[in-house]
Structure formats: structure tokens, C-alpha cells
Amino acid sequence: MSKTIRAGVMGWPIAHSRSPALHGHWLRRHDIDGSYIALPVRPEDLPAALRALPKQGFAGVNLTVPHKQLALDIVDRVDPVAARIGAVNTVIVAADGTLDGTNTDAYGFIANLRQGAGDALARYLAGPAAILGAGGAARAVVVALCDAGVREIRLVNRTRANAEPLAELARQSGADVVLIAWDVRADALAGAGMLVNTTTLGMQGAPPLDLALDALPGAALVHDIVYAPLITPLLAAAQARGNPIVDGLGMLLFQAQPAFEAWFGIRPSVDADLRAAVLAARV
Ligand code: ATR
């Protein structure tokens, strides 16, 4: 008799996660005897919830706010990319019931850029990358860009103290780093090959990102990791002046790909059907 493979996403709150729709689509597409559910877990309950996974038949879970950093101290092994990012977004139950922690966000970011930019990616990476924000998402973006070979990173963040550890991460990962104050953020754009917004500005319910794009080269790629709305005011402004753009939904879709493969044994594809299914999900 086959045994249903279980997986899910732990967060607090978790009701608005799109991950069940995403993994559910792949489970149906590949006709897998598996399930993927939203698991509301309070931060204080995370150690017990993770430890209980093997005996509950789970192959693993994704972690979202506020668990990604906490999990570093709970899992049995943290792989190098999760250690560099400083967060675990995917837990895999090993055959002996121990827990591996990894992070697929950097992969998700670069795989999405590669799909959106195609052969032009090397050209975008050749110029300095201007990155707005220094939170958890920015750490994954910095790791991904440095590993893909970017030479210079211009970090722009409202709070300088928060940008400093990220600057150190970028230097350790082989990039030159320039820190730019939030008040003069447009200074990051001259000659840039790429602009990435990792702040929450422009998200539904958040203030818009106030940034004049005049100094940005017309050939620079503009990427916003915000995906609600899909076309943020930043992406609309970039598109209007002819810059190539990549929206943020793909990062969410691609970060799920290696996790799904680790749990369910099939590497699923990210395509238009999946995008439509995830966008249509009522969350
Ligand atoms: P995530 O983990 O999704 O990246 P986060 O860790 O809360 O989220 O980071 C949010 C980022 O958006 C931070 O860089 C934050 O800047 P600070 O380090 O100064 O807090 C940035 N951010 C949020 N609201 C902002 C605002 N109103 N103006 C400028 N930056 C803002």
C-alpha cells in the first residue's frame, strides 16, 4: 500500500500563504499521492513542531515569517547557503528522522531572473547591481547575485546599521560593495546593470517606493520582489521608460521547485499554468 507523502508550510500567521496552491498544483499535475498544507505554528512551538515531523509522516516543510531564523538552531544540519543567508526556508526529513535545513530563496531569485532575462542575464550582471533594502529577502538576493558573478553591489537601505551585515556578506561572497544612504537613493542608479527592490515599499497596503529612475541606463533590468500587485508602480515606471522588467511572482514559484523535488522526488516545472493557478488562488 502506498503511503501519502506529507509536506506543508509553517508560519504565524499562515492563512495568506500561496504555497499550498503552488505545491497543490504540482501534486495534481504529477498525480502524486501527497499533501501540502498550511500549518499555523506559534514561534514558541516551533521546536516541538519540527521535531514531530518524522513521526507524523512528513517529508519536510517550508518555513515562513517568523520561523526562518529560529529554525537555524533547531534543525540538525544547516547547509552552507542557509548559513550564509542566515535563514532556513526548507526543512527536509532525512531517512533517519533527523532534520536538514536549507534555503532555496537565492536559487528562486536567480532562476526567476534567468527565465525572465534569458541570454541577457550575463549582461545585466556585468554592471553594478543596485539593491534596495537589507532584510531577509535582500540576504538571499545578495548571495544569489554574488554567486552568479556580479562584481559590484550598491546597497541602499533606510537604516544604515541594518545594511552593514549585508555589506559584509556581499564582500565575503566576492563583490565590491558601496553603501548608499536612503536620502540619496537615486545615486545608486547611474551606470547600473540591474535594480532590485527587496523592500516592502510598493506592496498592497504599503507606501509606494519613491525613486526617480532618470539616472538608470535604459538597458538595465528592473526587478521587484514584491508580487502583490504583480506590476508594482516601480515596474510600471521602468516599463514606461523602456527598461526590461521581471516581476516577483517567479521567485516564489522557483524557490518551491527544489523543495518539491526533495520531498516528492520529481522536479516540477515553472510555467504559465502554474503562474495562473497561483495568481487565481484565494488567499
Ligand atoms: P524581508 O524579510 O521580507 O526582506 P524585512 O526584513 O522586514 O523584510 O525588511 C524590510 C526592508 O524594507 C528593510 O530593508 C527595511 O528597511 P530598514 O532596514 O530601514 O527597516 C525596508 N523598509 C520597510 N519599510 C520602509 C520604508 N517605509 N522606507 C524605506 N525602507 C523601508
Residues whose N, C-alpha, C, O or C-beta is under 5 A from the ligand:
A	BS01	ATR	G133 A134 G135 G136 A137 A138 N157 R158 T159 N162 T198 T199 T200
